[in-house]
Amino acid sequence: MKTANLLTITLGTLCLLLAPFSPALAQNAASAYPQAMQQALAQLQQAKSADELTASINTFSRIGEAMPGEWLPGYYKNLTRLNMSGSLPSAKEKDQLLAEVLTELDALLKQHPNNSELLTLKGYHHMLYVAADPASRGPQFSGLTIQLLRQAMAADPNNPRAYLLLGQMQWGMAQFMNSSTDQACALFARAHELYTASSTTPSLAPSWGAGSAKQLLERCQPAD
């Protein structure tokens, strides 16, 4: 049986189990959730085309609707949408998508305040929003982005994605101001250290960014 069919069956079972018949059924739904997420993440990892990525987004959306108390389905749904935003043909469409993502992230953060990964993802959202129009958006949103990423680091000092994105912000600012990139490089080094120390055991937790941290840190090395 193909993975897509298994995923459909798992999600269908999950939704049925969520029907409010008894506490036992709700407990079974919770036990089905990890398998549904594992299959959804496998689907996302294999997705290449826009249609396949959209299918992954829809899968995470359905899991999130079935398990409204969980934050990871909404996280991966909106991470994928942010990663796809650069391929949209017009600035208007991109801004519309970013606005929709921000609404969902704010709702998730209201339910899960001080969640380091959600704060980091909101910081990533702001980075993309600024990049679409740096001249008009940078003065307001650059500071907000840095604030969000520092808040994410405070919530979880071992979250490498917060250090990675803050390093990218600091790098861009240093390049613009023609100033030292030492602060950015220190953040890349810390991110790389945290990625290296991270468990390699598969889990549902976010793990993206290790390759970017390594590449960016290599930029900091003096040329031979």
Secondary structure by P-SEA (a helix, b strand, c coil): ccaaaaaaaaaaaaaaaaccccaaaaaaaaaaaaaaaaaaaaaaaacccaaaaaaaaaaaaaaaaacccccaaaaaaaaaaaaaccccccaaaaaaaaaaaaaaaaaaaaaccccaaaaaaaaaaaaaaaaacccccccccaaaaaaaaaaaaaaccccaaaaaaaaaaaaaaaaaacccaaaaaaaaaaaaaaaaaccccccccccccaaaaaaaaaaacccc
